[in-house]
Amino acid sequence: MQYAVPRRGVPGAAALRTWARAAGAKAITLRIVGAREGRRLNREYRRKGYATNVLSFSYGNMRGDIVLCHPVVAREARAQGKSVRAHYAHLVVHGVLHLRGHAHDDKASARRMEAREIRVLARFGFADPYTIK
């Protein structure tokens, strides 16, 4: 776990690790960043000039880094009417599934990945993240 922002409002390391393991994570680093670092990483690796909610960097064999941008996660959670904790859980699971080779480039792969996310999150009592209130 790496925190590049104050931990206020961010779920604890134990919860983040639990969600990552439930999605099949092995050796990963979770880094929580602010908007500036999130924007820089998204620009550098995806050629997008804005901070995004989650970035996954795979090093093969289910190893890698997951970067979560706290201001984006918090803003999206409010906009979607869900708790920040639930949104973090979803994005950690989503990021781990990317490290495991899952993608959402087409409708069929997106449907499979979303179904996996929903199943993992349900084990912790979280609602379907794709159903927005």
SVG drawing of the C-alpha trace seen along z (x, -y; Angstrom):
<svg xmlns="http://www.w3.org/2000/svg" viewBox="-32 -18 39 34">
<polyline fill="none" stroke="black" stroke-width="0.4" points="0.0,0.0 1.2,-3.5 -0.6,-6.6 0.3,-9.8 -2.7,-11.6 -4.0,-12.0 -5.8,-8.8 -9.0,-10.6 -11.9,-9.2 -9.8,-6.3 -10.7,-2.8 -8.1,-1.2 -5.3,0.9 -6.8,4.2 -10.0,3.6 -8.2,2.7 -6.0,5.8 -9.0,8.0 -10.9,6.8 -7.7,7.3 -7.2,10.8 -10.8,11.7 -10.4,10.7 -7.3,13.0 -4.4,10.5 -1.0,12.0 1.9,9.6 0.6,6.1 1.1,2.6 -2.0,0.4 -1.2,-3.3 -3.7,-6.0 -2.8,-9.3 -4.1,-12.9 -5.4,-14.6 -1.9,-15.9 -0.2,-12.5 -3.3,-10.8 -3.4,-13.3 0.4,-12.9 0.2,-9.1 -2.9,-9.0 -1.2,-11.5 2.1,-9.5 0.6,-6.0 -2.7,-6.6 -2.2,-10.0 -5.2,-11.4 -5.0,-14.9 -7.1,-14.2 -7.0,-12.1 -8.9,-8.8 -10.2,-6.7 -8.0,-3.6 -4.9,-2.6 -3.5,0.9 0.1,1.7 0.7,5.4 4.1,7.0 2.9,10.5 2.0,13.5 -0.7,11.5 1.9,9.0 1.5,5.3 0.5,1.9 -2.9,0.4 -3.2,-3.3 -6.4,-4.8 -7.0,-8.6 -8.8,-9.5 -10.4,-12.8 -11.8,-11.1 -13.1,-8.1 -14.8,-10.3 -16.4,-12.5 -17.7,-9.5 -19.1,-7.9 -21.1,-11.0 -22.3,-11.4 -23.4,-7.7 -25.1,-7.8 -22.9,-5.2 -20.4,-5.2 -16.8,-5.9 -16.0,-2.6 -18.2,-0.7 -16.6,-2.6 -13.1,-1.8 -14.0,1.9 -15.3,1.9 -12.3,0.2 -9.8,2.4 -11.6,5.5 -11.7,3.9 -8.0,3.1 -7.0,6.6 -9.1,8.2 -7.2,6.1 -4.0,7.4 -5.4,10.9 -5.9,10.3 -9.5,9.3 -10.6,6.5 -13.8,4.7 -12.8,3.8 -16.0,5.3 -19.5,6.1 -18.8,9.8 -15.6,9.2 -17.2,6.3 -20.1,8.5 -17.8,11.3 -15.6,8.8 -18.6,7.0 -20.2,10.4 -17.0,11.3 -16.9,7.9 -20.5,8.2 -19.9,11.7 -16.7,10.6 -18.4,7.5 -21.5,9.4 -19.4,11.5 -18.8,8.3 -22.4,7.1 -21.8,4.5 -24.5,3.8 -24.0,4.2 -21.7,1.3 -23.3,1.0 -26.7,0.2 -26.7,-3.5 -29.4,-5.0"/>
</svg>
